[in-house]
Amino acid sequence: MCCTARCTVHKRTDQRRDDADIQYIIRRMSLSARAVLAIAICVAAAAGTACNGGLLGKQYEYEEDLYLSLDGSATLVVNASVPALVALRGIELDLDPRTRLDSSRIRTAYESPVTSVTRVSPPWRRAGRRFVQIRMTVTDVRRLSEVQPFAWSQYALSVQNGHHVQNAAGSDHCPRQTGPARQAICFEQTVGASALRPGTLQNVGWNGSEIVAFRLHLPSRIIWHNSHRHESTHEHQARKYPGVGTASRRSP
């Protein structure tokens, strides 16, 4: 079982506007205004906590955010629990939440001739599990499947100049461009099976509601896609893996 996300984008040049000068007048606040401000700060702090997996936002067990450039280079950010890295990507890590996390082992797993790890965050905890963020640069997204943690995906990137171009796999998914010749990019990611071996899943507190997500961020306008959810300038797709729950899906 696999899922495929495809999209076509048009390259464009963004125009920047000079920022207008803004002046602020600071006056003494009354006690009542200070109380309102304190409440607002408390609410903002609570909202910020929710965005990291609280009441107002979805919680993801594993997520990849791919910030793709039109030349094929990219920045890739992985946020995942340690059990998800072990079960889904086959990285050998100690699942005991009481032990010290070996971040050097994570860095080594993601370093390659195609990727350069720029940061492995200190772990944070949610639902009794440790989570980490791995941030890296990618020289060529078409070679990303050569890196072991991303070997479950196949990537294709094609340039179109006013006519249809097949992707690297020889399939015919990208739609034919009509009208004036414009440079467009056809990107395709096909996600395959996880690295989970039958009988190796440990009890890490999963209840079947955990979500795995793949997001694509593009610097240009998306003119066609087949994702089940389309949010502004990126594609979002989630799916179920053995031991991890099913993500909700909506039509575009």
C-alpha beads as a LAMMPS data file, in Angstrom:
LAMMPS data file: protein, C-alpha beads

252 atoms
251 bonds

1 atom types
1 bond types

-500.0 500.0 xlo xhi
-500.0 500.0 ylo yhi
-500.0 500.0 zlo zhi

Masses

1 110.0

Atoms # bond

1 1 1 0.000 0.000 0.000
2 1 1 1.357 3.403 -0.869
3 1 1 0.214 6.979 -1.312
4 1 1 1.278 9.421 -3.976
5 1 1 1.250 13.202 -3.878
6 1 1 1.674 15.121 -7.102
7 1 1 1.496 18.759 -8.020
8 1 1 2.429 21.184 -10.752
9 1 1 3.605 24.703 -10.031
10 1 1 4.365 27.763 -12.084
11 1 1 7.587 29.626 -11.522
12 1 1 7.154 33.324 -10.886
13 1 1 9.129 36.303 -9.658
14 1 1 7.848 37.806 -6.428
15 1 1 7.748 41.581 -6.134
16 1 1 8.641 43.176 -2.824
17 1 1 7.233 46.381 -1.425
18 1 1 9.204 48.765 0.722
19 1 1 8.042 48.584 4.305
20 1 1 6.274 51.707 5.472
21 1 1 7.637 53.540 8.498
22 1 1 5.441 52.932 11.527
23 1 1 5.590 55.056 14.671
24 1 1 4.415 53.816 18.034
25 1 1 3.322 56.061 20.909
26 1 1 3.833 54.458 24.314
27 1 1 1.792 55.763 27.227
28 1 1 1.365 54.614 30.795
29 1 1 -1.289 51.943 31.162
30 1 1 -3.995 52.003 33.771
31 1 1 -4.304 49.132 36.233
32 1 1 -7.343 47.756 34.401
33 1 1 -5.462 47.851 31.086
34 1 1 -2.543 46.020 32.692
35 1 1 -4.912 43.339 33.958
36 1 1 -6.386 42.895 30.479
37 1 1 -2.880 42.696 29.026
38 1 1 -1.880 40.084 31.586
39 1 1 -4.922 37.992 30.670
40 1 1 -4.108 38.375 26.967
41 1 1 -0.531 37.233 27.581
42 1 1 -1.791 34.194 29.509
43 1 1 -4.168 33.313 26.674
44 1 1 -1.385 33.726 24.107
45 1 1 0.871 31.471 26.156
46 1 1 -1.864 28.846 26.368
47 1 1 -2.407 29.057 22.611
48 1 1 1.310 28.637 22.025
49 1 1 1.295 25.509 24.149
50 1 1 -1.655 24.189 22.183
51 1 1 0.163 24.721 18.901
52 1 1 2.861 22.364 20.124
53 1 1 0.286 19.633 20.621
54 1 1 -2.333 20.957 23.009
55 1 1 -6.019 21.655 22.860
56 1 1 -6.180 23.743 19.683
57 1 1 -3.941 21.840 17.283
58 1 1 -3.522 18.362 15.844
59 1 1 -0.788 16.190 17.259
60 1 1 1.416 14.291 14.840
61 1 1 3.472 11.258 15.724
62 1 1 5.639 11.630 12.635
63 1 1 5.732 14.467 10.089
64 1 1 7.963 15.519 7.217
65 1 1 7.968 19.121 5.973
66 1 1 9.713 19.486 2.616
67 1 1 10.549 23.069 1.587
68 1 1 11.317 22.546 -2.086
69 1 1 13.173 24.959 -4.373
70 1 1 12.630 24.959 -8.112
71 1 1 16.192 23.743 -8.760
72 1 1 15.565 20.541 -6.791
73 1 1 17.369 21.563 -3.606
74 1 1 15.349 21.636 -0.416
75 1 1 15.191 22.063 3.316
76 1 1 13.626 19.096 5.088
77 1 1 12.327 19.112 8.654
78 1 1 11.294 15.927 10.474
79 1 1 9.337 16.076 13.730
80 1 1 8.813 12.651 15.218
81 1 1 8.591 10.628 18.370
82 1 1 11.467 8.315 19.146
83 1 1 9.194 5.243 18.857
84 1 1 8.101 6.435 15.391
85 1 1 11.719 6.777 14.256
86 1 1 12.343 3.218 15.440
87 1 1 9.144 1.598 14.141
88 1 1 8.642 3.533 10.889
89 1 1 12.203 4.309 9.820
90 1 1 14.187 1.512 11.448
91 1 1 16.587 3.781 13.369
92 1 1 18.061 1.950 16.346
93 1 1 17.328 4.022 19.450
94 1 1 16.612 3.199 23.086
95 1 1 12.842 3.407 23.633
96 1 1 13.142 3.755 27.409
97 1 1 12.007 7.365 28.086
98 1 1 14.153 7.432 31.238
99 1 1 17.420 7.052 29.339
100 1 1 19.433 9.838 27.748
101 1 1 18.653 10.161 24.032
102 1 1 21.635 9.572 21.759
103 1 1 21.241 12.509 19.347
104 1 1 24.504 11.632 17.598
105 1 1 22.945 8.354 16.429
106 1 1 20.032 10.304 14.939
107 1 1 22.387 12.727 13.203
108 1 1 24.413 9.869 11.764
109 1 1 21.271 8.187 10.399
110 1 1 20.272 11.324 8.453
111 1 1 23.725 12.452 7.271
112 1 1 24.573 11.451 3.700
113 1 1 26.155 12.751 0.472
114 1 1 22.676 14.117 -0.375
115 1 1 21.722 15.569 3.021
116 1 1 23.472 17.708 5.601
117 1 1 21.978 17.798 9.102
118 1 1 21.945 21.321 10.498
119 1 1 20.183 20.617 13.792
120 1 1 18.951 17.846 16.039
121 1 1 16.840 19.424 18.757
122 1 1 16.855 18.473 22.419
123 1 1 14.004 16.041 23.070
124 1 1 10.639 17.155 24.379
125 1 1 7.924 14.953 25.838
126 1 1 4.307 14.328 24.991
127 1 1 2.083 11.507 26.238
128 1 1 5.099 9.958 27.941
129 1 1 7.100 9.747 24.691
130 1 1 10.169 11.715 23.625
131 1 1 10.006 13.784 20.438
132 1 1 12.796 15.368 18.407
133 1 1 13.153 17.636 15.409
134 1 1 15.754 16.932 12.713
135 1 1 16.471 19.746 10.263
136 1 1 18.618 19.233 7.162
137 1 1 19.458 20.621 3.745
138 1 1 19.020 18.493 0.614
139 1 1 21.161 19.016 -2.480
140 1 1 18.865 17.125 -4.875
141 1 1 15.413 15.911 -3.847
142 1 1 15.450 13.357 -6.669
143 1 1 18.194 11.469 -4.797
144 1 1 16.557 11.685 -1.382
145 1 1 15.490 8.030 -1.449
146 1 1 19.198 7.135 -1.275
147 1 1 19.117 8.248 2.374
148 1 1 17.977 5.362 4.570
149 1 1 15.324 7.223 6.637
150 1 1 13.699 8.435 3.382
151 1 1 14.062 5.206 1.424
152 1 1 10.327 4.533 1.821
153 1 1 9.618 7.325 -0.696
154 1 1 10.357 7.745 -4.389
155 1 1 10.795 11.301 -5.653
156 1 1 10.511 12.732 -9.161
157 1 1 10.973 16.311 -10.354
158 1 1 10.447 17.373 -13.981
159 1 1 10.529 20.722 -15.756
160 1 1 7.840 21.605 -18.265
161 1 1 8.130 24.418 -20.807
162 1 1 4.632 24.772 -22.145
163 1 1 4.267 21.040 -22.833
164 1 1 3.814 17.836 -20.899
165 1 1 6.874 16.018 -19.518
166 1 1 6.800 12.519 -18.047
167 1 1 8.320 12.030 -14.629
168 1 1 11.392 9.973 -13.833
169 1 1 9.372 6.773 -13.446
170 1 1 7.931 7.162 -16.947
171 1 1 4.373 7.619 -15.685
172 1 1 1.917 10.100 -17.126
173 1 1 0.500 11.871 -14.093
174 1 1 1.290 15.534 -14.691
175 1 1 -1.384 17.308 -16.759
176 1 1 -0.584 18.810 -20.136
177 1 1 -0.052 22.567 -19.992
178 1 1 -2.126 24.686 -22.350
179 1 1 -1.906 28.305 -23.456
180 1 1 1.296 30.396 -23.609
181 1 1 4.531 28.563 -22.890
182 1 1 5.403 28.889 -19.197
183 1 1 7.994 27.112 -17.133
184 1 1 6.368 24.695 -14.718
185 1 1 7.628 22.044 -12.319
186 1 1 6.065 18.606 -11.888
187 1 1 6.883 17.015 -8.497
188 1 1 5.831 13.549 -7.398
189 1 1 6.401 11.698 -4.127
190 1 1 5.270 8.103 -3.713
191 1 1 5.382 6.783 -0.141
192 1 1 5.759 3.045 0.354
193 1 1 5.800 0.706 3.328
194 1 1 7.380 1.510 6.677
195 1 1 10.394 -0.276 8.133
196 1 1 8.281 -1.989 10.797
197 1 1 8.950 -5.714 11.075
198 1 1 6.043 -7.918 12.201
199 1 1 6.188 -8.787 15.866
200 1 1 8.702 -6.055 16.791
201 1 1 6.286 -3.280 17.805
202 1 1 6.591 -2.524 21.502
203 1 1 3.992 -1.002 23.797
204 1 1 4.882 2.698 23.676
205 1 1 1.449 4.065 24.518
206 1 1 -0.023 4.271 20.999
207 1 1 -3.806 3.961 20.877
208 1 1 -4.451 3.991 17.124
209 1 1 -5.198 7.711 16.786
210 1 1 -1.631 8.756 15.958
211 1 1 -1.144 10.646 12.666
212 1 1 1.669 10.493 10.117
213 1 1 1.886 13.516 7.787
214 1 1 3.830 14.616 4.699
215 1 1 3.796 18.286 3.698
216 1 1 5.194 20.002 0.628
217 1 1 5.983 23.733 0.725
218 1 1 6.550 25.459 -2.622
219 1 1 7.721 28.985 -3.494
220 1 1 5.303 29.267 -6.426
221 1 1 1.631 28.960 -7.305
222 1 1 0.188 25.436 -7.418
223 1 1 -1.919 24.999 -10.569
224 1 1 -2.810 21.305 -10.165
225 1 1 -2.592 18.660 -7.429
226 1 1 -4.132 15.378 -6.360
227 1 1 -3.719 15.757 -2.618
228 1 1 -6.728 15.117 -0.388
229 1 1 -6.047 18.367 1.422
230 1 1 -4.726 21.588 -0.076
231 1 1 -3.670 24.451 2.184
232 1 1 -2.461 27.661 0.537
233 1 1 1.060 27.073 -0.810
234 1 1 1.624 23.496 0.290
235 1 1 0.294 20.026 -0.109
236 1 1 -0.700 17.978 2.913
237 1 1 -1.235 14.253 2.919
238 1 1 -1.422 11.753 5.758
239 1 1 -1.861 8.024 5.894
240 1 1 -1.982 4.977 8.148
241 1 1 0.967 2.748 8.945
242 1 1 1.085 -0.459 10.983
243 1 1 0.906 0.507 14.647
244 1 1 0.094 4.144 13.907
245 1 1 -3.431 5.530 13.539
246 1 1 -5.328 6.740 10.500
247 1 1 -5.305 10.412 9.553
248 1 1 -8.508 12.182 8.660
249 1 1 -8.832 13.119 4.994
250 1 1 -10.843 15.843 3.328
251 1 1 -11.502 16.618 -0.308
252 1 1 -9.793 19.743 -1.646

Bonds

1 1 1 2
2 1 2 3
3 1 3 4
4 1 4 5
5 1 5 6
6 1 6 7
7 1 7 8
8 1 8 9
9 1 9 10
10 1 10 11
11 1 11 12
12 1 12 13
13 1 13 14
14 1 14 15
15 1 15 16
16 1 16 17
17 1 17 18
18 1 18 19
19 1 19 20
20 1 20 21
21 1 21 22
22 1 22 23
23 1 23 24
24 1 24 25
25 1 25 26
26 1 26 27
27 1 27 28
28 1 28 29
29 1 29 30
30 1 30 31
31 1 31 32
32 1 32 33
33 1 33 34
34 1 34 35
35 1 35 36
36 1 36 37
37 1 37 38
38 1 38 39
39 1 39 40
40 1 40 41
41 1 41 42
42 1 42 43
43 1 43 44
44 1 44 45
45 1 45 46
46 1 46 47
47 1 47 48
48 1 48 49
49 1 49 50
50 1 50 51
51 1 51 52
52 1 52 53
53 1 53 54
54 1 54 55
55 1 55 56
56 1 56 57
57 1 57 58
58 1 58 59
59 1 59 60
60 1 60 61
61 1 61 62
62 1 62 63
63 1 63 64
64 1 64 65
65 1 65 66
66 1 66 67
67 1 67 68
68 1 68 69
69 1 69 70
70 1 70 71
71 1 71 72
72 1 72 73
73 1 73 74
74 1 74 75
75 1 75 76
76 1 76 77
77 1 77 78
78 1 78 79
79 1 79 80
80 1 80 81
81 1 81 82
82 1 82 83
83 1 83 84
84 1 84 85
85 1 85 86
86 1 86 87
87 1 87 88
88 1 88 89
89 1 89 90
90 1 90 91
91 1 91 92
92 1 92 93
93 1 93 94
94 1 94 95
95 1 95 96
96 1 96 97
97 1 97 98
98 1 98 99
99 1 99 100
100 1 100 101
101 1 101 102
102 1 102 103
103 1 103 104
104 1 104 105
105 1 105 106
106 1 106 107
107 1 107 108
108 1 108 109
109 1 109 110
110 1 110 111
111 1 111 112
112 1 112 113
113 1 113 114
114 1 114 115
115 1 115 116
116 1 116 117
117 1 117 118
118 1 118 119
119 1 119 120
120 1 120 121
121 1 121 122
122 1 122 123
123 1 123 124
124 1 124 125
125 1 125 126
126 1 126 127
127 1 127 128
128 1 128 129
129 1 129 130
130 1 130 131
131 1 131 132
132 1 132 133
133 1 133 134
134 1 134 135
135 1 135 136
136 1 136 137
137 1 137 138
138 1 138 139
139 1 139 140
140 1 140 141
141 1 141 142
142 1 142 143
143 1 143 144
144 1 144 145
145 1 145 146
146 1 146 147
147 1 147 148
148 1 148 149
149 1 149 150
150 1 150 151
151 1 151 152
152 1 152 153
153 1 153 154
154 1 154 155
155 1 155 156
156 1 156 157
157 1 157 158
158 1 158 159
159 1 159 160
160 1 160 161
161 1 161 162
162 1 162 163
163 1 163 164
164 1 164 165
165 1 165 166
166 1 166 167
167 1 167 168
168 1 168 169
169 1 169 170
170 1 170 171
171 1 171 172
172 1 172 173
173 1 173 174
174 1 174 175
175 1 175 176
176 1 176 177
177 1 177 178
178 1 178 179
179 1 179 180
180 1 180 181
181 1 181 182
182 1 182 183
183 1 183 184
184 1 184 185
185 1 185 186
186 1 186 187
187 1 187 188
188 1 188 189
189 1 189 190
190 1 190 191
191 1 191 192
192 1 192 193
193 1 193 194
194 1 194 195
195 1 195 196
196 1 196 197
197 1 197 198
198 1 198 199
199 1 199 200
200 1 200 201
201 1 201 202
202 1 202 203
203 1 203 204
204 1 204 205
205 1 205 206
206 1 206 207
207 1 207 208
208 1 208 209
209 1 209 210
210 1 210 211
211 1 211 212
212 1 212 213
213 1 213 214
214 1 214 215
215 1 215 216
216 1 216 217
217 1 217 218
218 1 218 219
219 1 219 220
220 1 220 221
221 1 221 222
222 1 222 223
223 1 223 224
224 1 224 225
225 1 225 226
226 1 226 227
227 1 227 228
228 1 228 229
229 1 229 230
230 1 230 231
231 1 231 232
232 1 232 233
233 1 233 234
234 1 234 235
235 1 235 236
236 1 236 237
237 1 237 238
238 1 238 239
239 1 239 240
240 1 240 241
241 1 241 242
242 1 242 243
243 1 243 244
244 1 244 245
245 1 245 246
246 1 246 247
247 1 247 248
248 1 248 249
249 1 249 250
250 1 250 251
251 1 251 252
